[in-house]
Amino acid sequence: MAQEPDFSQEGLKGYRVRPLHFAGESVEVYQEDEMAVLVQVTTSAMAAEATLKEENVPEWLWGIGMDYLKQGQPEERKRLVITVQDVTDGEVNKAYDNLLRDFEAPFS
């Protein structure tokens, strides 16, 4: 990606993105110019969870992406989608494996 990252840590770079076919916030996490994980939260989850404010959601998603990658390097890019039932008091309440979704359409 040519733009400056919104987040950077431990050799990883994070970018806020606005996918065409997704209602919510998204952050792509790259490792060595390859997307490792796309982390998304739906607008319904943001509306239902008082701790998820528009201004702090991108950093929250970045942290989830970093945590997911620390648990093990995926062999291919992954997509984590967090919905209203997946968040309690600002914390993901499910294992990351239960949040994995396919890439259904072009995402940026």
Order of alpha helices (4+ residues) and beta strands (2+ residues): beta-beta-beta-beta-alpha-alpha-beta-beta-beta
